Each structure stands twice: as structure tokens, then as C-alpha cells.
Amino acid sequence: MVLGFKLQSLCLLGRLNPKMRKADLCLSSEGAEVILASSSDEKHPPENIIDGNAETFWTTTGMFPQEFIISFHKHVKIEKLIIQSYLVRTLRVEKSTSKEPVGFEHWIEKDLVHTEGQLQNEEIMAHDGHATYLRVIILSAFDHFASVHSISAEGTVA
């Protein structure tokens, strides 16, 4: 009986139920994929955003806005976003719960602080974070080029 109670408690805490396990939903190793990017440089492709390595990055090619779309390939609930970038001035995040990357709704918009010579680490607590796709739009930058080193979405599979 005690073992059954412990197993039930572990399931309730999400330790045995993978749907309740909090994870970085934006990692390629978790199944996320960048399915569109408005620009691409062969040395700094958009896939670098979700590879889990802050040393790699995606870079814009000048004009703004620039955007990329991440597919989770499943319905997720995001609780917190962490974006590591450089020279991004204004950022908008839109989300969609559709089966296809359509019907995006405005979700978050932030003006970031210029951090000369350092990555911008923007942590955003998310409300109503149900999504199957995220569209991240860099509306403006502090220079002609900007970079996104990583985007992390802490949450669970819904």
C-alpha cells in the first residue's frame, strides 16, 4: 500500500508522467524545430537558436522586422520564456494553437535593454501560454544586425 501511494504521489508531481515534466520545450532534442526564418546565414543558421548552445546563434541580415517560427509538433503550455540575444531593441512573440502555423495571436511584446558587449538575457513569465507554434519577431534593433543565441520555453506538454 505504501508503494502504491508513493507511485501515485510521484505521478502527481510529474516525475513519472512525462506530460507533467517541466522541460525546455524549445530544444531540438525535445522535438522543437525552426520551420521558418526571414533570413539565413550559412555560418549562423536559425537552427542554432534551439540547439542548446549559447555560443551558437542566428543572425539577422539587416532590415527589420525579422522573424522565425518554432514548431513544437505538439500542444504545450509555456510558463516562462528566456531569450538570449544581442542588439535586439523590440521583440514580439506571437503564438498559435493551430495544427498548421496560422492564426497567430499577439502574446508578448518587450523593449529590451542595450547591453554593450554582453548578451541580453530576457526572462518573461508567461500567462496563457498554450501553443503549438511560436513566432518571434524582432521589430527593431540597436544596430543594423542583431542575433538570437537561444530561446528557452519552460513548461509542459499539454
Secondary structure, DSSP 8 states (H G I E B T S, - for coil): -HHHHHHHHHHHHTSS-TTTS-EETT-GGGT-EEEEES--BTTB-GGGGGSS-TTS-EE--SSS-EEEEEEEEEEEEEEEEEEEEESEEEEEEEEE-SSSS---EEEEEEE----TTS-EEEEEE-SS-EEEEEEEEEEEESSS--EEEEEEEEEEE-
